[in-house]
């Protein structure tokens, strides 16, 4: 009897281990090379992937934080290739310099999906799809909102001086937003772009650059910050200079996290142009279609809006980031 029980226990243990092995083998392994954690937006983006790519949903996620360095992302991708992941997701820090490592992924037969920022490559078969915001349109949205705001406040005939806090130079978010803003400003002779400089998408650098702008120009009417965090830094610099952000200087930023909504409601931020960070579910959907042998669209934009004092209070309770 004892021998039988012992054998039964062994069988049950073996069966359990076999089931676990089969279960693990059935998971789709995804390597995600993230940029870093430079902003509220990036934190929400990371959480979107971590909460989506779970074992319960049929995935195993290998996450790597590049800490704002492209060489770290390249190293991460090569590690993913060595680990023979099923898919690689890349949020590229800058647009260029990816040909070699993505060629290695292609040679290994590992599909690459881009999230957030885009890349410039001579062979677009190096990635299967890109998910993110329409950065050029986001640039347009900021200037078009400013048109309406000035008209509503009887200032449409005034000369307006603008400074631009740019994101990481060479990133597709910076490139698209800057291009959109500058293109529309060029069509509006009463808008004057006094200066532009990168704040590297961080609050600390945004504050530093804004302090420099305020020392150089005493007649700034508008700040356009290419993300909310740089906008928060600019607010601190404006307050330190004895001015009121949102009142003395019109504040425009991008991303639309919860803190930005709170700043809009408080009157310190006039508008935040959305860049939706919740890419995880869309990327998971793409992977499942590829697993089923389906084709997917190369470019996939996420839905985005524009939020100011007219709609921020109503929308805030629904925000998940």
N, C-alpha and C positions, 0 to 999 in steps of 0.2 A: 504493500500500500504506500509506504514512504517513498519507494522507488518510483511508483506511478506518479505521485504528487510532485516529486522532484522533476520528473520528465515533463509533466504538464506545465510546471512553472517555467522551465527552460523554453518550451514551445511558445508559451505566451510572451516571454521576454523577446524571443527571436522574432515573433510575429510583430510585436510592437516596434522593434528596431527596424524591421523591414518596411513597415508602414511609414515610419518617420523618414526613412531613406527615400522611399517612393515619393512621399509628399514633398520633400526638399527638392528632389529631382524635377518635380512638376512645376516648381516656381520659376518664373521668368526673372532672370538676374539683370538688374539695371544699374549701371555705374553713372553717377551724376557728378560732373565737375562743376561745382558752384563757384561763383566769383569770390564771395566772401560774406561779410555781415556788416557792410558799411552803412546800412540804412534800415529804417522800419520796413521799407518795401522789400528789401532783400530778405529780411527775416521772415516776412509773410510768404514770400516765394519759396523759401526753403521749407517752411512748415507745410505748404501746400503739397510739396513732393513727398515729404516724410509721412504725412497722413494719408496720402493716396497709395504710395507704393509699399504696402504692407503685405505680410504673409496672408492675412485674411483675404486680401484682394488678389492673391495669386502671384505676388512679387517678392523678390529679395532686393533691397536697395543697398548699394554700396555708395556712401556719400563722401565727397571730398571737398573741403573748403580751401580754396586756392589763396586766400588772404591777399587778394588784389594783385597777384603776380601771374602773368601768363606762363612763365616757365613752370610754375607749380601745376597749372592746368594741363600742360603738355605732359608732364611727368605722371599726373593722375591718369590721363588717357592711356598712356603706355602701360601703366599698372593694370588698368581695366582689361586691356588687350591680353596681357599675360595671364590674367585670371579667367579669361575666356568668357566674359559676360555676354549676355544675349543682345543687349542694346547699350549704347552710350548716349547720355544726354549731356549737352554742353551749353553752358551759359557763357559765351565768349567775352573776355574782358575787353578785347579790341577786335577790329574787323580783319586784320591781316596777320599773316604768320602761321596759318593753320594747314597749309597744303601738305607738308610732309607727314605730320602725325595723323591727320585724317586719312591720308593715303595708306598709312599703315593699318588703320582700322578697316578701311575698305578691303585691303588685301587679306585681312584676317576674317572677312565676311561678317563684320559686326556693323549693323546699321547705326548711323549717328543722327540724332534729332537735336536741333538747336532750340534753345529756350531763351526768350527775352531779346538778346542782341543778335544781330546778323553778322555774317562774315563775307569777305571778298575772296573768292577763289576762282581759278580759271576753269575748274571742273566742278559744276554744281551737283554732280552725282556723288560727291564726297559726303553729302548729307541727304537724308530722305525727306525731311520736312523741317520747317521752322514755325514756332509758335510764339506770338508776342503781340505787342502793341504797334499801331501804325504811327511811328515816331514823327514822320513828316506831317501827318494830319494833326498830331498833338501840337506841333509848332504852330500850325495854322489856327488851331482852336484858341491858343493863348491870345494871339493878336486880334482875332475876330471877337473874342470876349471883351478885350480892351476897347475895341471900336464901340461896342454897345454900351459899355459902362461909361465911357466919356460922354457919349451922346445923351444918356439918361441924366447925367449930371451937368449938362450944359457946357461941356468943355471940348466939344468936337472941333472947335476952331482954334484951340490953343496949340502952341508948340509944346511938344511933350518929349522930355529927355529920359532916355531909357538906358539902364545898364543890364548886362546879361551875365549871369553866373552859369557857366557851362559845366557839363559833367565831364567825366574822364575823356580827354581828347582822343579821338579815334574810335571810341565806342559807338555803336550804331545808334544808341539812344541820343548821345550828344550830337552826332552828325545829323540825324533826322530832325531833331528839335531845333537845332541852330539853323539849319537850312530853311525849315518852315517859317521860323520867326523872321529871319533876314529877308526872305523872299517877299513876305507881306509888308515888312517895314519899308522896303525899297519902293513899294507902290504907294506909300503914304508920306508925302513930303513934309508933313508937320510932325512926323515921328523922327526923332534923332537918336541913333544908337551911339551913346557917348563912349562906351567901353565894353569889352567882353573879356572874360578870363575864366579859366577853369577853377572850380571849387572842389573838383574830384569827387563829387557826389557825397561829401561828408559835411556835417554840421560845423566842425571846427575849421575846416578850410574855407567853407562858405563865409563864416564870420570874419576870418582873416582877410579874405579878398574884399568883402564889403567894407571893412574898415579902411582899406586902401582906396576904394572908390569914393568914400565919403570925404577923405582927405583931399582927393584930387578934384572933386566936383561938389559944389554947394547947391546945385540946382537939379538934383535927381528927382524926377517925378514918378518913375516906375522901376521896380526891380522884377526881372524875370529870372527865376531860379529853376534850373533844369531838373531839380527834384525837391521834395518837401524839406529834406534835411538841410540842404544848403539854404533854403528859405528861412528855416528856424535860426540858423547861424546869422543870416543877414538881419533878422529881427533884433537879435541881441546887439549887433553892431549899431543899428539904427537907434535903439533905446539908449545905448551908451553915448551916442552923439547928441542926445537931448531931443530926439524926434520920435514921433509916434508911428510905428509901422501900421499900415492899413488905412491911415488917415493922412499923415504928412507925405507919405510915400506909398503908392499903390503897390501891393504885393501879389505877385503871380508865381505859382509853383506847380510842380508836376508830381504825380503818384497817387494822391488822394487816400492816404491812410487815415485811420481814426483820429490821430492827433491833428492832422491837417483840418479835418472837419471841425474839431474843437477850436482850432485857431480861427477858422472862418467865422464860427458862431460868436467867438469872443471879439471879433473885429480886427484882429491883428493880421490876418491873411484875407485878401479880397477874393481870391479864387484859387482852386486847385484843379488842375487838368488831370484826369485819371489815366494811369497806366496800370492796368489790371495785373496783379502779381500771381493770381491763382491759376497757374499753368499746369499743375499736376494732373487734374482730371483730363484735360485735353491731350496731354502727352500720353497718358494711359490709354485713352481711346485710340490714338494713332497706333500704339504698339499692338493693341488687340486686333485692329484691322489688318496690320501687317502679318500678325500671327495667323490670321484667317485667310491670308493670301490676297487680300484686297489692296487696291491702290489708294493712295492718300494724296490730298492736295499739298503741293510743295510749300505754299505760303498760307498760314492760318492765323488770321487776326482774332484777338479776343475783343469782347465788347467793352467799350469805354465811354465815359461821360465827362461833363464839366460841372463843377459844383461851387456855388457861391452862396451868399446869404439868403438867396431866394429858395434854395432847396436843401441846404446842408443839414438843418435841424431835422427835417423830415426823413432824410436818407440815413443819418448817422446810426439810428438803432438797428439798421439792417446790415451794417458793415461787419464783415468777418475778419478784417485785418486793419 
